[in-house]
Amino acid sequence: MKRHGHAHTFVTDKLRSYGAAMKVIGCAEKQEAGRWFNNRAENGHQPFRRRERAMLRFRRMRSLQKFVAVHASVHNHFNKERHLYSRSNFKLNRAVALAEWRQLGAA
């Protein structure tokens, strides 16, 4: 607290016990509880968690392992980190990856 100062706001979900606790410590006016405010703290939207959610559909370990092996190679091939490139460069890189993928599929 000494180095970074005091928090301006506390972002929580809409659980009522958080509001009660904030009143007790005297920070009720600093609490923000909105629909999407807590997304930064949640991990459900991260790529690993999305893949984990997809894995829940599988009943057999063997079919899960097949999916993971194929998904990893395809995802690494086509994941071009769109936020790092301009649209024209992204489309060019994507077209190159798709052409390479089609060439691998034809062989």
Sine and cosine of phi, psi and omega as CSV:
sin_phi,cos_phi,sin_psi,cos_psi,sin_omega,cos_omega
0.00,0.00,-0.57,0.82,-0.02,-1.00
-0.92,0.39,-0.62,0.78,-0.06,-1.00
-0.97,0.24,-0.69,0.72,-0.13,-0.99
-0.98,-0.21,-0.16,0.99,-0.01,-1.00
1.00,0.09,-0.09,-1.00,-0.04,-1.00
-1.00,0.03,0.47,-0.88,-0.01,-1.00
-0.95,0.30,0.67,-0.74,0.04,-1.00
-0.98,0.19,-0.63,0.78,0.03,-1.00
-0.65,-0.76,0.40,-0.92,0.11,-0.99
-0.89,-0.45,0.87,-0.49,0.00,-1.00
-0.99,-0.11,0.85,-0.52,0.03,-1.00
-0.72,-0.70,0.16,-0.99,0.15,-0.99
-0.99,0.11,-0.12,-0.99,-0.16,-0.99
-1.00,0.00,0.36,0.93,0.04,-1.00
-0.91,0.42,0.77,-0.64,-0.13,-0.99
-0.92,0.40,-0.47,0.88,-0.03,-1.00
-0.92,0.39,-0.45,0.89,0.06,-1.00
-0.91,0.42,-0.68,0.73,0.03,-1.00
-0.88,0.48,-0.66,0.75,0.02,-1.00
-0.90,0.43,-0.66,0.75,0.00,-1.00
-0.92,0.40,-0.61,0.79,0.01,-1.00
-0.91,0.41,-0.58,0.82,0.06,-1.00
-0.91,0.42,-0.63,0.77,-0.02,-1.00
-0.90,0.44,-0.67,0.74,-0.03,-1.00
-1.00,0.05,-0.07,1.00,0.10,-0.99
1.00,0.10,0.48,0.88,-0.02,-1.00
-0.83,-0.56,0.44,0.90,-0.09,-1.00
-0.88,0.48,-0.54,0.84,-0.03,-1.00
-0.97,0.26,-0.29,0.96,0.00,-1.00
-1.00,0.01,-0.12,0.99,-0.06,-1.00
-0.99,0.17,0.73,-0.68,0.13,-0.99
-0.88,-0.47,0.83,-0.56,0.01,-1.00
-0.75,-0.66,1.00,-0.07,-0.01,-1.00
-0.87,-0.50,-0.02,-1.00,-0.08,-1.00
-0.93,0.36,-0.65,0.76,-0.08,-1.00
-0.89,-0.46,0.11,0.99,-0.05,-1.00
-0.90,0.44,-0.55,0.83,-0.13,-0.99
-1.00,0.04,0.06,1.00,-0.06,-1.00
-0.88,0.47,-0.53,0.85,-0.02,-1.00
-0.90,0.44,-0.58,0.81,-0.03,-1.00
-0.99,0.12,-0.43,0.90,-0.03,-1.00
-0.98,0.22,0.48,-0.87,-0.05,-1.00
-0.94,-0.34,0.03,1.00,-0.10,-1.00
-0.92,0.40,-0.36,0.93,-0.06,-1.00
-1.00,-0.06,-0.03,1.00,-0.02,-1.00
-0.97,0.24,0.45,-0.89,-0.10,-1.00
-0.83,0.56,-0.64,0.77,0.00,-1.00
-0.89,0.45,-0.66,0.75,-0.01,-1.00
-0.94,0.34,-0.57,0.82,0.06,-1.00
-0.89,0.45,-0.67,0.74,0.01,-1.00
-0.91,0.41,-0.62,0.78,0.03,-1.00
-0.88,0.47,-0.64,0.76,0.04,-1.00
-0.90,0.43,-0.62,0.78,0.02,-1.00
-0.91,0.41,-0.54,0.84,-0.02,-1.00
-0.93,0.36,-0.40,0.92,-0.03,-1.00
-0.90,0.43,-0.33,0.95,-0.01,-1.00
-0.95,0.32,-0.33,0.94,-0.12,-0.99
-1.00,0.02,0.68,-0.73,0.01,-1.00
-1.00,-0.09,-0.52,0.85,-0.04,-1.00
-0.97,-0.26,0.62,-0.79,0.00,-1.00
-0.91,0.42,-0.58,0.82,-0.03,-1.00
-0.90,0.43,-0.72,0.70,0.01,-1.00
-0.92,0.38,-0.54,0.84,0.08,-1.00
-0.90,0.44,-0.69,0.72,0.00,-1.00
-0.91,0.41,-0.61,0.80,0.07,-1.00
-0.88,0.47,-0.72,0.70,0.00,-1.00
-0.87,0.49,-0.72,0.70,-0.06,-1.00
-0.90,0.43,-0.65,0.76,0.00,-1.00
-0.90,0.44,-0.71,0.70,-0.01,-1.00
-0.95,0.32,-0.68,0.74,-0.04,-1.00
-0.88,0.48,-0.66,0.75,-0.03,-1.00
-0.89,0.46,-0.70,0.71,-0.03,-1.00
-0.94,0.35,-0.65,0.76,0.00,-1.00
-0.94,0.34,-0.69,0.72,-0.03,-1.00
-0.89,0.45,-0.68,0.73,0.01,-1.00
-0.91,0.40,-0.50,0.87,-0.01,-1.00
-0.96,0.28,-0.64,0.76,-0.11,-0.99
-0.99,-0.17,-0.22,0.98,0.00,-1.00
-0.98,0.21,0.98,-0.20,-0.08,-1.00
-0.96,-0.28,0.27,0.96,0.06,-1.00
0.76,0.65,0.95,0.31,-0.15,-0.99
-0.82,0.57,-0.56,0.83,-0.07,-1.00
-0.93,0.36,-0.22,0.98,-0.03,-1.00
-1.00,-0.02,-0.21,0.98,-0.11,-0.99
-0.85,-0.53,0.36,-0.93,0.16,-0.99
-0.96,0.28,0.25,-0.97,-0.06,-1.00
-0.87,0.48,-0.67,0.74,-0.03,-1.00
-0.91,0.42,-0.68,0.73,0.04,-1.00
-0.92,0.40,-0.62,0.78,0.02,-1.00
-0.89,0.46,-0.71,0.70,0.00,-1.00
-0.90,0.43,-0.61,0.79,0.03,-1.00
-0.91,0.42,-0.74,0.68,0.03,-1.00
-0.89,0.46,-0.62,0.78,0.01,-1.00
-0.92,0.40,-0.64,0.76,0.02,-1.00
-0.91,0.42,-0.64,0.77,0.04,-1.00
-0.90,0.44,-0.70,0.72,0.02,-1.00
-0.90,0.45,-0.65,0.76,0.01,-1.00
-0.92,0.40,-0.65,0.76,0.04,-1.00
-0.89,0.45,-0.66,0.75,0.03,-1.00
-0.91,0.42,-0.63,0.77,0.02,-1.00
-0.90,0.43,-0.67,0.75,0.03,-1.00
-0.91,0.42,-0.59,0.80,0.03,-1.00
-0.91,0.41,-0.65,0.76,0.04,-1.00
-0.91,0.41,-0.60,0.80,0.01,-1.00
-0.94,0.33,-0.51,0.86,-0.03,-1.00
-0.98,0.21,-0.40,0.92,-0.07,-1.00
-0.97,0.25,0.00,0.00,0.00,0.00
